[in-house]
Amino acid sequence: MTIYYFKYMPTKPQAKNKMHELLRNNYQVDQDDLVTEISTRDFEYYPTSNPDLRWDTDKYLESRTQLVTIAAGVQKLKAFDPQRISSDMRADRRVFDQEVTKNIRQIFPMGLYEANREEVWNFISLCLVPDLANWRFQNSASTENYDRHLGAPRNFLRRLWMRSILCQDDPKLIDGITEDLAEAIVGRGFVTDNPKIANAILRVALEIKKTHPAEDIHRDALVRIRRYKSTKNIDNLETSQLLEVMVNLFNESVVNLNFKKVKVDLGKL
């Protein structure tokens, strides 16, 4: 897959000013204004980026269409309605997250470095799909520092891009992962350190979750894994070896918390 370069919106003052404008206009999007804003040179690419590989206005608009089409499908409407609140928004938002996670790296084919840049997601979230951002995570407190809309790690799309790396495009993992578990693994830097290790952690964590209380075990295990990685080189292990290491570390946490060890069939992970 070809990797492209994306526009930047600095966190201050542009992002803050844009948030103020969105709050004033209740996150409404005018199509003509949208095209003008995406096309403007106020937000630019890295000066050294290849001009032939820059995500241009047409590609941005196509990306928006793909995202709002997913949302409209969740809403069971022909066109996305940012004001629509269903009787079961929790389920709608979960399905939206799952479907976007399955497609987001095709929608935004960027490298891991840019995907970790707050300025990239500022532009996408605040200029391209602010109405979608507010539908997924409503800024009910009307704050200009809302991290779900700004490009912070908890940004409504950035977190899903990282989740897609974590799940390695496996639909079962995408459908099974929880928000807390995803944030725990991504937030501790496992994905940026080594996506293969992060994926092994996730597979074992979901297996443990089937029979044991998850939260405390996961928290304890992630600390153990971070400590183990600091003394052992596991980056180049084969997948089966890596899974075995993770099972052993998770079981140390299980025993430490006075639960019965889990027997895991590595071949089924």
VENDA-V347355 format. One line per field, one symbol per residue. phi: phi as a letter, one per 20 degrees, with the letter a starting at -180 (. if undefined). psi: psi as a letter, one per 30 degrees, with the letter a starting at -180 (. if undefined). burial: I if it has 9 or more other ideal C-beta (glycine too) atoms within 8 Angstrom, else O. A space follows every 50 residues. Layout:
# VENDA-V347355
phi: ???
psi: ???
burial: ???
This chain:
# VENDA-V347355
phi: .feddcfdcggcegffffffffffelmfddgfffffffefefdceggeff gfdefegfffffffgffffffffffmcfcfdfefdefcfffffffggfff gfcffefcedeffffeegfffgfffedecfffffffcfefeleedfffdf efgegfdgfffffffgelmegffffefdgffffffffenffffagffgff gfffgfffffccgegfffffffffffffffdcedfdffgfffffffffff fffgfgemdegdedegfef
psi: kkklkllkjkekfeeeeeeeeeeeghgkkkeeeeeeeeflgfkllkefkj ffgkjaeeeeeeeeeeefeeeeeefhlekkjffkjlfieeeeeeeeeeee effefeeiilleeefgkeeefeeeefeeheeeefeejkiffhkfgjffel glfgkfeeeeeeeeeefhgjeeeeffkleeeeeeeefggeefejeeeeee eeeeeeeeffflkeeeeeeeeeeeeeeefffkjgfglleeeeeeeeeeee feeeeeghlkkkkkjeff.
burial: OOOIIIIIIIIOOIIIOIIIOIIOOOIOIOOOOIIOOIOOOOIOIOOOIO OOIIIOOOIIIOIIOIIIIIIIOIIOOOOIOIOOOOOOOOOIIOIIIIII IIIIIOIIIIOOOIIOIIIIIIIIIIIIIIIIIIIIIOIOOOOOOIIIII IIIOIIIIIIIIIIIIIOOOOOIIOOIOOOIIIIIIOOOIIOOOIIIIII IIIIIIIIIOOIOIOOIIIIIIOIIIOIIOOOOIOOOOOOOIIIIIIOII IIIIIOIOIOOIOOOIOOI
